[in-house]
């Protein structure tokens, strides 16, 4: 007997975290291994950080991708995204130079952007808003899974076969994921929205004040997170002398924290209301940012500080995604693409400023992150309505 639509949707929701673990591993492994990659490429850490900034800046073009999923098949968009990602990863495997690394970051980032917003729009179409926080939280397990499984595995590969060893594996896994989704996802061309142009989608978002305020909130919380994210590998290596494999293991602690944050979203976001839950997350994020420098005097307490920092951010981020999916339902993929752009701009700003602030120690990064979270809280309370 063929599976019912609800059973098929459950299988899809269960598959998305696995696929996103592959995608996010390539995205996240750069951070803990920033010094190792720089040494392998023969460049300064700042040069690799600049490449990460360029990758984040690409997210500003996400609305151009958004209309693909609003006017074409969500399925087609996701499959195209995985092929793009695999192509990017394959470039480094074939051409392990700084130019190849930069090209890989940009192409794989384009694939990640297209996949994430297409998947979120797909679920927004099929899951009622009252349950959407829980479902989005399940798919976000692929974010924590990258740090729990993917990054430690990359650390193991790098320590044995060199800094570029993980890229070929990620390319192959992305292609395998594309084959799985090709079989699993329905051809949803018939469900295309009435919106038919880039301008119509953008205009629907630009004239919607709660949506624009929500995008500003996303920008600020991502900038706050990236101020710490971009330097924690350098901080841990410099303060405690951690080597590559140990940095990969430390990243697993962050993965556990994010998994905990996603679990909190699944349990609390729909009950509290998305807006209230996001506000709570911002307050806790500001507090954890201030606590991080105080806890950073020993390795054990530093890991505790990072755990708290990422729990709070993940709870805020994932709940915020659920909130954004329903602000402009008629242009859902365009809104989610704009949300990705806002997060990307925030990460680009944080990646640029983080190393500069770190010259004054982790305290400067923590205080700055707290201030950005409080600014985001003011915007949320004042302008965003469900």
C-alpha positions, -999 to +999 in steps of 0.1 A: +000+000+000+015+034-009+024+057+019-001+084+028+008+121+023+013+126+060+036+096+063+056+108+033+059+142+048+073+127+080+099+108+060+109+140+042+112+159+075+133+131+089+156+131+058+162+169+057+184+169+089+207+143+073+210+162+041+216+195+060+243+178+081+263+173+049+257+208+037+264+225+070+296+205+076+312+222+047+300+255+059+311+251+095+343+232+093+362+264+083+358+280+117+376+256+141+402+248+115+408+284+104+445+284+114+451+249+099+435+258+066+456+290+065+488+271+070+478+246+043+471+274+018+503+293+028+483+324+037+476+344+069+445+337+090+431+371+080+431+360+044+410+329+052+387+351+073+383+374+043+372+345+022+346+336+048+334+372+047+331+370+010+310+338+014+287+355+039+284+385+015+270+362-012+240+358+010+229+393+000+219+378-034+196+353-017+164+371-029+174+364-064+174+327-055+141+331-036+120+337-066+132+305-082+114+285-054+084+308-055+079+306-092+093+271-100+093+238-082+106+236-046+119+202-055+139+215-085+154+242-064+166+218-038+181+194-063+199+222-081+212+235-048+228+201-039+245+199-073+259+234-068+272+225-034+288+193-047+305+213-075+319+238-050+334+211-027+349+193-057+368+224-067+390+222-036+396+185-040+409+191-076+425+225-071+437+230-034+448+267-037+436+299-022+417+308-054+402+273-055+392+276-018+376+309-024+357+296-054+346+266-034+332+287-006+312+309-029+297+281-051+289+259-021+274+289-003+251+295-033+240+259-030+234+262+007+214+294+004+191+279-023+186+247-004+178+262+029+152+287+018+136+262-006+133+236+022+119+262+046+093+274+021+084+238+012+077+231+049+058+264+053+035+253+025+027+219+041+029+224+079+004+244+099+018+274+118+009+260+152+032+230+147+058+247+125+083+255+153+087+219+161+091+208+125+116+236+117+135+226+149+138+190+136+153+201+103+178+224+122+193+193+138+213+192+106+230+224+119+241+209+152+248+176+135+275+193+115+294+200+147+285+167+164+294+144+135+307+163+105+333+186+119+349+159+142+350+136+112+367+164+092+392+169+120+400+132+118+405+134+080+426+165+082+449+151+108+456+121+087+454+133+051+458+171+051+436+202+053+418+195+019+409+159+026+372+164+036+362+183+004+360+152-019+339+133+007+315+162+011+310+164-027+302+127-030+278+129+000+260+159-015+254+140-048+241+110-029+217+133-010+205+147-043+196+112-055+177+105-023+156+137-025+150+132-062+132+099-053+115+112-021+102+147-030+070+152-050+072+173-082+053+203-068+052+224-100+014+225-097+017+242-064+035+273-076+024+305-061+007+332-081+037+355-076+056+355-109+084+381-108+113+391-087+099+426-082+065+414-070+081+392-044+105+419-032+078+446-031+056+424-010+084+421+016+097+457+014+063+473+021+057+450+051+071+467+082+070+436+105+089+416+079+115+443+074+119+446+112+123+408+114+150+409+088+169+435+108+166+413+139+180+384+119+210+406+108+218+417+143+216+383+160+238+367+133+264+395+136+265+390+173+270+352+169+297+356+142+317+380+164+325+350+186+322+323+159+350+337+137+375+337+165+367+308+188+391+284+170+419+309+172+410+316+208+410+280+218+442+272+200+460+302+213+447+301+249+449+263+255+471+250+227+445+227+212+456+208+181+434+199+151+418+167+164+411+184+198+395+214+180+372+190+162+363+174+195+357+209+210+333+216+181+313+186+192+305+204+224+291+232+204+271+207+184+256+194+216+247+229+227+229+235+194+211+202+196+199+213+231+188+246+216+168+229+189+152+206+215+141+236+235+126+251+203+107+219+197+094+219+232+088+256+239+084+277+208+049+267+198+037+268+234+052+302+243+045+318+209+073+324+184+077+361+192+079+357+229+103+328+226+126+348+203+126+377+228+135+353+256+163+339+235+178+373+228+179+381+266+197+349+273+220+353+243+231+387+257+237+372+291+257+343+277+278+366+256+288+386+287+295+354+306+318+340+280+349+361+288+344+354+326+343+317+320+372+317+295+400+313+321+402+275+319+395+251+291+367+234+310+349+266+318+355+279+283+337+250+268+309+256+293+307+292+281+306+282+245+279+256+253+257+283+268+265+308+241+254+285+213+224+271+231+209+306+234+218+316+199+204+284+184+171+287+203+168+323+191+177+316+155+155+285+149+125+301+166+130+332+145+129+311+113+095+297+123+083+333+130+095+345+096+078+317+076+044+333+083+050+370+081+043+372+043+028+339+033+022+350-003+059+354-009+072+328+016+103+317-003+112+354-010+109+362+027+130+332+037+156+342+010+156+377+025+160+362+059+191+343+047+204+375+032+200+392+065+218+365+084+245+365+057+250+402+060+252+398+098+277+371+095+298+391+070+298+421+094+307+398+123+334+381+103+349+414+094+348+429+129+355+398+150+392+395+143+396+433+148+378+432+182+398+401+192+430+421+193+416+433+226+408+398+237+376+378+239+360+403+263+356+428+235+338+402+213+315+391+241+304+426+251+298+437+215+277+405+209+256+413+239+249+449+227+238+436+193+214+412+209+198+439+230+194+461+199+176+432+182+154+428+212+143+465+209+134+460+173+115+428+179+094+442+207+086+475+189+079+464+154+074+426+148+039+412+152+028+376+144 
